[in-house]
Amino acid sequence: KYVILLPFEGNLYIYSIKLFKYEFFIPSNIHSDKINRITELKSGLLVTTSSDTTFNILKMDYKNKKYEVIQVLLGHTSSVWMCLELSDGNIKL
């Protein structure tokens, strides 16, 4: 299990609950503006929303301390502040 912290500067810091230590971080530059919020989907993917009007879907590899942006979703005309996963698995912004 992990805890993901999102301080004001927008980097995501990932800590191991089991080991009680900092593991790695995801820099805020995965967006062109700061990250507003992060949501973990049931599949284990992470979704980051941003003031740059996009949201990213990340595939995490906690064992190797790596991540991959697998999809960037565009089309909003203002900041994206929240993402929810609906019971049918769809994402609601």
Summary of the structure (lengths in Angstrom):
residues: 93
radius of gyration: 13.0
end to end distance: 25.9
largest distance: 41.4
contacts: 237
relative contact order: 0.18
helix: 3%
strand: 48%
